[in-house]
Amino acid sequence: MQVEEEVVGEVVARLRRARGQIDGIINMVESGRSCKDIVTQLAAASKAIDRAGFKIVASGIRQCTNEQNAPMTPEELEKLFLSLA
């Protein structure tokens, strides 16, 4: 299964945002910021990564439901989706 071209840009943007957040989190930990601030940023980075994964799976679902010779079975898609949980 290939990720749709228009989805690639969105996924890369989300992952770059998460990378920036993770760099910020590292700086926060090293500088002794509060637990609340750190956990808030960890949650935001985690959500950005999760949303990138969901976007990729959604792209796969669209491909698999629109093709006769789908690259993945519904069971494989379900397993892939649940791996994000």
CNS distance restraints for C-alpha pairs under 8 A (distance, minus, plus):
assign (resid   1 and name CA) (resid  60 and name CA) 6.78 0.50 0.50
assign (resid   1 and name CA) (resid  71 and name CA) 5.39 0.50 0.50
assign (resid   1 and name CA) (resid  72 and name CA) 7.18 0.50 0.50
assign (resid   2 and name CA) (resid  60 and name CA) 7.74 0.50 0.50
assign (resid   3 and name CA) (resid   7 and name CA) 6.66 0.50 0.50
assign (resid   3 and name CA) (resid   8 and name CA) 6.51 0.50 0.50
assign (resid   3 and name CA) (resid  56 and name CA) 6.49 0.50 0.50
assign (resid   3 and name CA) (resid  59 and name CA) 6.39 0.50 0.50
assign (resid   3 and name CA) (resid  60 and name CA) 6.96 0.50 0.50
assign (resid   4 and name CA) (resid   8 and name CA) 6.47 0.50 0.50
assign (resid   4 and name CA) (resid  59 and name CA) 6.43 0.50 0.50
assign (resid   5 and name CA) (resid   9 and name CA) 7.26 0.50 0.50
assign (resid   6 and name CA) (resid  10 and name CA) 7.13 0.50 0.50
assign (resid   7 and name CA) (resid  11 and name CA) 6.12 0.50 0.50
assign (resid   7 and name CA) (resid  55 and name CA) 7.22 0.50 0.50
assign (resid   7 and name CA) (resid  56 and name CA) 7.25 0.50 0.50
assign (resid   7 and name CA) (resid  59 and name CA) 7.22 0.50 0.50
assign (resid   8 and name CA) (resid  12 and name CA) 6.01 0.50 0.50
assign (resid   9 and name CA) (resid  13 and name CA) 6.12 0.50 0.50
assign (resid  10 and name CA) (resid  14 and name CA) 6.29 0.50 0.50
assign (resid  10 and name CA) (resid  52 and name CA) 7.80 0.50 0.50
assign (resid  11 and name CA) (resid  15 and name CA) 6.18 0.50 0.50
assign (resid  11 and name CA) (resid  52 and name CA) 4.99 0.50 0.50
assign (resid  11 and name CA) (resid  53 and name CA) 7.89 0.50 0.50
assign (resid  11 and name CA) (resid  55 and name CA) 6.96 0.50 0.50
assign (resid  11 and name CA) (resid  56 and name CA) 7.43 0.50 0.50
assign (resid  12 and name CA) (resid  16 and name CA) 6.02 0.50 0.50
assign (resid  12 and name CA) (resid  52 and name CA) 7.90 0.50 0.50
assign (resid  13 and name CA) (resid  17 and name CA) 6.14 0.50 0.50
assign (resid  14 and name CA) (resid  18 and name CA) 6.23 0.50 0.50
assign (resid  14 and name CA) (resid  48 and name CA) 5.72 0.50 0.50
assign (resid  14 and name CA) (resid  49 and name CA) 6.89 0.50 0.50
assign (resid  14 and name CA) (resid  51 and name CA) 7.63 0.50 0.50
assign (resid  14 and name CA) (resid  52 and name CA) 6.03 0.50 0.50
assign (resid  15 and name CA) (resid  19 and name CA) 6.09 0.50 0.50
assign (resid  15 and name CA) (resid  48 and name CA) 6.79 0.50 0.50
assign (resid  15 and name CA) (resid  49 and name CA) 6.12 0.50 0.50
assign (resid  15 and name CA) (resid  52 and name CA) 6.77 0.50 0.50
assign (resid  16 and name CA) (resid  20 and name CA) 6.22 0.50 0.50
assign (resid  17 and name CA) (resid  21 and name CA) 6.22 0.50 0.50
assign (resid  17 and name CA) (resid  45 and name CA) 7.76 0.50 0.50
assign (resid  17 and name CA) (resid  48 and name CA) 7.28 0.50 0.50
assign (resid  18 and name CA) (resid  22 and name CA) 6.07 0.50 0.50
assign (resid  18 and name CA) (resid  44 and name CA) 7.82 0.50 0.50
assign (resid  18 and name CA) (resid  45 and name CA) 4.77 0.50 0.50
assign (resid  18 and name CA) (resid  46 and name CA) 7.49 0.50 0.50
assign (resid  18 and name CA) (resid  48 and name CA) 5.72 0.50 0.50
assign (resid  18 and name CA) (resid  49 and name CA) 6.40 0.50 0.50
assign (resid  19 and name CA) (resid  23 and name CA) 6.23 0.50 0.50
assign (resid  19 and name CA) (resid  45 and name CA) 7.71 0.50 0.50
assign (resid  20 and name CA) (resid  24 and name CA) 6.24 0.50 0.50
assign (resid  21 and name CA) (resid  25 and name CA) 6.12 0.50 0.50
assign (resid  21 and name CA) (resid  41 and name CA) 6.77 0.50 0.50
assign (resid  21 and name CA) (resid  42 and name CA) 7.81 0.50 0.50
assign (resid  21 and name CA) (resid  44 and name CA) 7.70 0.50 0.50
assign (resid  21 and name CA) (resid  45 and name CA) 5.78 0.50 0.50
assign (resid  22 and name CA) (resid  26 and name CA) 6.22 0.50 0.50
assign (resid  22 and name CA) (resid  41 and name CA) 7.95 0.50 0.50
assign (resid  22 and name CA) (resid  42 and name CA) 7.40 0.50 0.50
assign (resid  22 and name CA) (resid  45 and name CA) 6.55 0.50 0.50
assign (resid  23 and name CA) (resid  27 and name CA) 6.42 0.50 0.50
assign (resid  24 and name CA) (resid  28 and name CA) 6.14 0.50 0.50
assign (resid  25 and name CA) (resid  29 and name CA) 6.16 0.50 0.50
assign (resid  25 and name CA) (resid  38 and name CA) 6.16 0.50 0.50
assign (resid  25 and name CA) (resid  41 and name CA) 6.50 0.50 0.50
assign (resid  25 and name CA) (resid  42 and name CA) 6.99 0.50 0.50
assign (resid  26 and name CA) (resid  30 and name CA) 6.15 0.50 0.50
assign (resid  27 and name CA) (resid  31 and name CA) 6.02 0.50 0.50
assign (resid  28 and name CA) (resid  32 and name CA) 6.14 0.50 0.50
assign (resid  28 and name CA) (resid  33 and name CA) 5.18 0.50 0.50
assign (resid  28 and name CA) (resid  38 and name CA) 6.57 0.50 0.50
assign (resid  29 and name CA) (resid  33 and name CA) 6.02 0.50 0.50
assign (resid  29 and name CA) (resid  38 and name CA) 7.06 0.50 0.50
assign (resid  33 and name CA) (resid  37 and name CA) 6.74 0.50 0.50
assign (resid  33 and name CA) (resid  38 and name CA) 6.88 0.50 0.50
assign (resid  34 and name CA) (resid  38 and name CA) 6.37 0.50 0.50
assign (resid  35 and name CA) (resid  39 and name CA) 5.96 0.50 0.50
assign (resid  36 and name CA) (resid  40 and name CA) 6.05 0.50 0.50
assign (resid  37 and name CA) (resid  41 and name CA) 6.37 0.50 0.50
assign (resid  38 and name CA) (resid  42 and name CA) 6.13 0.50 0.50
assign (resid  39 and name CA) (resid  43 and name CA) 6.09 0.50 0.50
assign (resid  40 and name CA) (resid  44 and name CA) 6.40 0.50 0.50
assign (resid  41 and name CA) (resid  45 and name CA) 6.18 0.50 0.50
assign (resid  42 and name CA) (resid  46 and name CA) 6.05 0.50 0.50
assign (resid  43 and name CA) (resid  47 and name CA) 6.09 0.50 0.50
assign (resid  44 and name CA) (resid  48 and name CA) 6.26 0.50 0.50
assign (resid  45 and name CA) (resid  49 and name CA) 6.34 0.50 0.50
assign (resid  46 and name CA) (resid  50 and name CA) 6.12 0.50 0.50
assign (resid  47 and name CA) (resid  51 and name CA) 6.01 0.50 0.50
assign (resid  48 and name CA) (resid  52 and name CA) 6.30 0.50 0.50
assign (resid  49 and name CA) (resid  53 and name CA) 6.40 0.50 0.50
assign (resid  50 and name CA) (resid  54 and name CA) 6.18 0.50 0.50
assign (resid  50 and name CA) (resid  84 and name CA) 6.88 0.50 0.50
assign (resid  51 and name CA) (resid  55 and name CA) 6.03 0.50 0.50
assign (resid  52 and name CA) (resid  56 and name CA) 6.40 0.50 0.50
assign (resid  53 and name CA) (resid  57 and name CA) 6.29 0.50 0.50
assign (resid  53 and name CA) (resid  84 and name CA) 7.01 0.50 0.50
assign (resid  54 and name CA) (resid  58 and name CA) 5.99 0.50 0.50
assign (resid  54 and name CA) (resid  81 and name CA) 7.37 0.50 0.50
assign (resid  54 and name CA) (resid  84 and name CA) 7.57 0.50 0.50
assign (resid  55 and name CA) (resid  59 and name CA) 6.22 0.50 0.50
assign (resid  56 and name CA) (resid  60 and name CA) 6.37 0.50 0.50
assign (resid  57 and name CA) (resid  61 and name CA) 6.20 0.50 0.50
assign (resid  57 and name CA) (resid  77 and name CA) 7.49 0.50 0.50
assign (resid  57 and name CA) (resid  80 and name CA) 7.30 0.50 0.50
assign (resid  57 and name CA) (resid  81 and name CA) 6.28 0.50 0.50
assign (resid  58 and name CA) (resid  62 and name CA) 6.31 0.50 0.50
assign (resid  59 and name CA) (resid  63 and name CA) 6.31 0.50 0.50
assign (resid  60 and name CA) (resid  64 and name CA) 6.00 0.50 0.50
assign (resid  60 and name CA) (resid  77 and name CA) 7.60 0.50 0.50
assign (resid  61 and name CA) (resid  65 and name CA) 6.07 0.50 0.50
assign (resid  61 and name CA) (resid  77 and name CA) 7.09 0.50 0.50
assign (resid  62 and name CA) (resid  66 and name CA) 6.15 0.50 0.50
assign (resid  63 and name CA) (resid  67 and name CA) 6.19 0.50 0.50
assign (resid  63 and name CA) (resid  70 and name CA) 7.09 0.50 0.50
assign (resid  64 and name CA) (resid  68 and name CA) 7.91 0.50 0.50
assign (resid  64 and name CA) (resid  70 and name CA) 4.71 0.50 0.50
assign (resid  64 and name CA) (resid  71 and name CA) 6.54 0.50 0.50
assign (resid  64 and name CA) (resid  72 and name CA) 6.52 0.50 0.50
assign (resid  64 and name CA) (resid  73 and name CA) 7.64 0.50 0.50
assign (resid  64 and name CA) (resid  74 and name CA) 7.99 0.50 0.50
assign (resid  65 and name CA) (resid  70 and name CA) 7.33 0.50 0.50
assign (resid  66 and name CA) (resid  70 and name CA) 7.81 0.50 0.50
assign (resid  72 and name CA) (resid  76 and name CA) 5.87 0.50 0.50
assign (resid  72 and name CA) (resid  77 and name CA) 6.43 0.50 0.50
assign (resid  73 and name CA) (resid  77 and name CA) 6.32 0.50 0.50
assign (resid  74 and name CA) (resid  78 and name CA) 6.12 0.50 0.50
assign (resid  75 and name CA) (resid  79 and name CA) 6.21 0.50 0.50
assign (resid  76 and name CA) (resid  80 and name CA) 6.15 0.50 0.50
assign (resid  77 and name CA) (resid  81 and name CA) 6.05 0.50 0.50
assign (resid  78 and name CA) (resid  82 and name CA) 6.07 0.50 0.50
assign (resid  79 and name CA) (resid  83 and name CA) 6.17 0.50 0.50
assign (resid  80 and name CA) (resid  84 and name CA) 7.22 0.50 0.50
assign (resid  81 and name CA) (resid  85 and name CA) 7.51 0.50 0.50
